[in-house]
Amino acid sequence: MARAFGKVILLGEHSVVYGHPAIAAALDRGVTASGTTSLADDAVDELLVAPWAVRTQPDAALDGAPSLGRAFAAVLASYASERPRVRVEAEVAIPGGSGLGCSAALGVAVVRAIDEALGETRSVDDDIARSLLWERVFHGQPSGVDNAMAAAGGLALFVKGAPLLPLLARRALHLVVGDSGEASTTKSMVDSVARQHAQVPEKTRQTFEAIAAIVRNGKLAIEGGDLRGLGQLMNMNQWLLAGLMLSTPKLEDMCGAARDAGALGAKLTGGGGGGCMIALCADAAAAERVSAAVGAVARDAFIVVAGASR
C-alpha cells in the first residue's frame, strides 16, 4: 500500500514562490493507494479515486482544463511505453482544494502505487520529481513544497529549487485545521499575487522579506520548543497575507474564534482565498477546545499532530 501525506504551511506561503523560505509540516493523514497490472489485450490504464467516485483514464491532451486524467497521463508518460497496463485505486482522507496539499498527496500516492505495481523501487527524490509532473497540470508552476512534503513527511524548511531541510521540533505541534468550505485554487491565488507583484513590486517585495524574517524566527521557535513565540509569528504571518488580499471574512472569523478559545496563533494555510486555516495549541486538551470553537463557524474542523513521517 502506497502512502502520501497532506501538509500545512506553518509559515511562508506565497513568498516561497519567489525564492523565500517556508516551513511546512506533514499531517498524520493524506492519501493511500494501491496498484495492479494487467497484460490483457483489452486492459487500459485506469485511476479510481474514493470517496469522490471518480474513475478516469489518462488524457494525453496537451491543453485544456486541469483534470485527473491529464495529471495521470503526465505521470504515466515518465514510464516506459512497453509495460503492463496499470489500475490504481486511491483513498483520499483530506479535503481537496483547501490548502492541505490534497492534489500533491494524490500524485505522490499514485506514483508510488504505480511503482509498487510494476515492481520498481525509487528514492524519495524520484517520487518528488515525478509527482511534480502531476502538480504542474493543476498549478502551472508550483513551488514544489506540496509534493515534496507529501513524499518526505516530517517538518521541513523549504526553499524553491533546494533540498528540504528537515526540522526537529522540541515539542509536539498540536494543530486544529478548520475548513472554511469556500472553494479556492492555488493557481488563482498565485496569479493574484503575481499581478500585485507586477503592479507594486516594492510593496510586495517588502512583504515577502517580512514573511521571510518570520520564517527564520519560526525555525528557531520550533527547534527551541517556543510554542507561544511560534503562535505569535503565525499571527503576524496572517496579517501580512491578509495585506496581500489572500484572506477572506470567513477565514478571519475562524482565526478569531480560534484565538478567543485559547489558540496560541492562527492563520490561513496554503493558497488562501478560501480553503483552510490552522491554529496552534499548547497541548491536546487545548486543541479540543479550539476545535470545538472553530467547528462552530467552519464547515469542518479536526485536530492533527504535525510532523508525520514516512
C-alpha positions in Angstrom: 0.0 0.0 0.0 1.4 3.4 -1.0 1.1 6.4 1.3 1.5 10.1 0.9 0.9 12.9 3.4 -1.3 16.0 3.4 0.5 19.1 4.6 0.1 22.6 6.1 2.3 25.6 5.6 3.1 26.8 9.1 4.8 29.9 7.8 5.8 31.4 4.4 3.2 30.6 1.7 3.3 32.7 -1.5 6.6 34.3 -0.7 8.1 30.8 -1.2 7.1 31.1 -4.9 9.6 34.0 -5.2 12.6 32.1 -3.6 12.0 32.8 0.0 11.8 30.1 2.6 8.7 28.4 4.0 8.1 26.0 6.9 5.8 23.1 6.1 4.5 20.2 8.2 3.2 16.9 7.1 -0.2 15.8 8.5 -0.9 12.4 10.0 -3.5 11.9 7.2 -3.4 12.1 3.5 -3.8 9.6 0.6 -3.3 5.8 0.3 -3.2 4.0 -3.0 -2.7 0.5 -4.4 -2.0 -0.6 -8.0 -2.4 -3.7 -10.0 -1.2 -4.6 -13.5 -2.6 -6.5 -16.5 -1.2 -7.7 -19.8 -4.6 -8.5 -21.3 -5.2 -7.1 -24.8 -8.2 -5.1 -23.7 -6.5 -3.7 -20.5 -6.3 0.0 -20.0 -4.6 2.4 -17.6 -7.1 3.5 -15.1 -7.4 5.6 -11.9 -10.1 5.3 -9.3 -10.4 7.8 -6.5 -12.5 7.4 -3.4 -14.5 9.0 -1.8 -15.0 11.2 -4.9 -16.4 8.3 -7.0 -14.0 9.2 -9.8 -12.9 6.7 -12.5 -10.7 8.1 -15.2 -8.2 7.0 -17.9 -5.2 9.1 -19.0 -6.0 12.1 -21.1 -2.9 13.0 -23.0 -4.3 16.3 -24.5 -1.6 19.0 -24.4 -4.1 21.7 -23.3 -7.4 22.1 -21.8 -8.8 22.3 -18.2 -6.7 20.6 -15.5 -8.1 17.2 -14.8 -7.1 14.0 -13.1 -6.9 12.3 -16.5 -4.3 14.8 -17.7 -2.3 14.5 -14.5 -2.5 10.7 -14.7 -1.2 10.9 -18.3 1.6 13.2 -17.3 2.9 10.8 -14.7 2.5 7.7 -16.9 4.5 9.4 -19.7 7.6 9.1 -17.4 7.4 5.3 -17.5 8.4 3.0 -20.3 5.8 2.7 -23.1 6.3 -1.1 -23.2 4.8 -2.0 -19.8 1.7 -3.7 -18.4 -1.4 -1.5 -18.0 -1.9 -0.2 -14.5 -5.0 0.2 -12.4 -4.6 2.5 -9.4 -7.2 2.8 -6.6 -6.7 5.8 -4.3 -8.4 6.7 -1.0 -8.3 10.4 -0.1 -8.6 11.4 3.6 -8.2 15.2 3.3 -10.4 17.7 1.6 -9.4 18.9 -1.8 -8.9 22.5 -2.9 -8.4 23.6 0.7 -4.7 24.3 1.1 -3.8 20.9 2.6 -1.9 19.6 -0.4 -4.5 17.1 -1.5 -3.6 17.1 -5.2 0.1 16.6 -4.3 -0.6 13.8 -1.9 -2.7 12.1 -4.5 0.0 12.5 -7.1 2.7 11.0 -4.8 0.5 8.1 -3.8 -0.4 7.4 -7.4 3.3 7.4 -8.4 4.2 5.1 -5.5 1.3 2.8 -6.3 2.4 2.5 -10.0 6.0 1.8 -8.9 4.8 -0.9 -6.5 2.6 -2.5 -9.1 5.5 -2.5 -11.7 8.0 -3.8 -9.1 10.1 -0.6 -9.3 11.9 0.9 -6.3 12.7 4.6 -6.3 14.0 7.2 -3.9 12.0 9.9 -2.2 13.7 12.4 -4.6 12.4 10.4 -7.5 8.9 10.4 -6.1 9.1 14.2 -5.7 10.3 14.7 -9.2 7.7 12.5 -10.8 4.8 13.9 -8.7 5.8 17.4 -9.8 4.7 16.4 -13.3 1.2 15.8 -11.8 1.3 19.1 -9.9 2.1 21.1 -12.9 -1.2 20.1 -14.5 -3.2 21.6 -11.7 -1.0 24.5 -10.6 1.1 25.6 -13.6 4.4 26.4 -11.9 4.1 25.2 -8.3 6.7 25.9 -5.7 7.2 22.2 -5.2 6.7 22.3 -1.5 3.4 20.3 -1.5 4.7 17.3 -3.4 8.0 17.4 -1.5 6.2 17.2 1.8 3.7 14.7 0.6 6.6 12.4 -0.3 9.1 13.1 2.6 6.8 13.9 5.5 8.0 15.4 8.8 8.7 19.1 9.4 10.9 21.0 7.0 12.3 24.3 5.8 11.7 24.6 2.1 13.3 26.8 -0.5 12.3 26.5 -4.1 14.9 24.5 -6.1 16.8 23.4 -3.0 16.5 20.1 -1.0 14.2 20.0 2.0 15.9 20.9 5.3 14.3 18.7 7.9 13.5 20.4 11.2 13.3 18.7 14.6 10.5 20.1 16.9 11.4 20.1 20.5 7.7 20.0 21.4 4.7 18.4 19.5 2.7 20.7 17.3 -0.9 20.2 18.1 -2.9 21.9 15.3 -6.6 22.5 14.7 -7.4 22.6 11.0 -10.6 24.4 10.0 -12.1 24.1 6.6 -14.0 27.2 5.5 -16.0 25.5 2.8 -15.0 28.2 0.4 -13.7 27.0 -2.9 -10.3 28.3 -4.0 -7.4 27.2 -6.2 -3.7 27.7 -5.5 -3.2 28.8 -9.1 -5.7 31.6 -9.0 -4.2 32.9 -5.8 -0.6 32.7 -7.1 -1.7 34.6 -10.2 -3.3 37.3 -8.0 -0.1 37.8 -6.0 1.8 37.8 -9.3 -0.3 40.7 -10.6 0.3 42.6 -7.4 4.0 42.0 -7.7 4.0 43.4 -11.2 1.9 46.4 -10.3 3.5 47.4 -6.9 6.8 45.5 -6.9 8.4 47.4 -4.0 5.4 46.9 -1.7 5.2 43.1 -2.4 9.0 42.8 -2.1 8.9 44.3 1.4 6.0 42.0 2.4 7.9 38.9 1.1 11.0 40.0 3.1 8.9 40.4 6.2 7.5 37.0 5.8 11.0 35.5 5.2 12.1 37.1 8.5 9.1 35.5 10.2 10.0 32.1 8.8 13.6 32.4 10.0 12.4 33.2 13.5 9.8 30.4 13.3 12.5 27.9 12.6 14.3 28.9 15.9 11.0 28.8 17.8 10.2 25.2 16.5 13.7 23.9 17.3 13.6 25.7 20.7 10.2 24.5 21.7 8.8 28.0 22.0 5.2 27.4 21.1 4.0 30.8 22.3 6.6 32.6 20.1 5.6 30.4 17.1 2.0 31.3 17.6 2.8 35.0 17.6 4.7 34.6 14.4 1.7 32.8 12.8 -0.5 35.7 13.7 2.0 38.1 12.2 2.1 36.0 9.0 -1.7 36.0 8.8 -1.7 39.8 8.9 0.8 40.1 6.1 -1.1 37.5 4.0 -4.3 39.5 4.5 -2.5 42.5 3.2 -1.9 40.6 0.0 -5.7 40.1 -0.2 -5.4 36.4 0.4 -7.7 36.1 3.4 -11.5 36.2 3.5 -14.1 37.3 6.1 -14.8 33.6 6.8 -11.1 32.8 7.4 -10.7 35.8 9.6 -13.8 34.7 11.7 -12.3 31.2 12.1 -8.9 32.6 13.1 -10.6 34.9 15.6 -12.7 32.1 17.1 -9.5 30.0 17.5 -7.6 32.8 19.3 -10.6 33.5 21.5 -10.7 29.9 22.5 -7.1 30.0 23.6 -5.1 29.2 20.4 -1.5 30.4 20.5 -1.8 31.6 16.9 -3.9 31.1 13.8 -3.6 31.8 10.1 -4.7 30.6 6.7 -2.7 27.8 5.2 -2.0 27.3 1.5 -3.2 29.5 -1.3 -5.8 31.4 0.6 -8.9 32.9 -0.9 -10.8 30.2 1.0 -9.8 26.7 1.9 -8.4 26.1 5.3 -6.8 27.8 8.3 -4.7 26.3 11.1 -4.5 27.1 14.8 -1.6 26.2 17.0 -2.5 24.9 20.5 -0.5 24.4 23.7 -1.5 20.7 24.1 -4.1 18.1 23.2 -6.7 19.4 25.7 -6.4 23.0 24.3 -6.7 21.6 20.8 -10.1 20.0 21.8 -11.4 23.4 23.0 -10.2 25.2 20.0 -11.5 22.6 17.6 -15.0 23.0 19.1 -14.8 26.8 18.7 -13.6 26.7 15.1 -16.1 24.0 14.2 -18.9 26.2 15.3 -18.1 28.7 12.5 -16.4 26.4 9.9 -17.7 23.7 7.6 -15.4 21.2 9.4 -12.6 21.2 12.0 -10.3 18.5 13.1 -7.1 18.0 15.1 -3.8 16.9 13.8 -0.3 16.4 15.2 2.0 18.0 12.7 5.3 16.4 11.5 4.1 12.9 10.5 6.9 10.9 9.0 7.2 8.2 6.4 
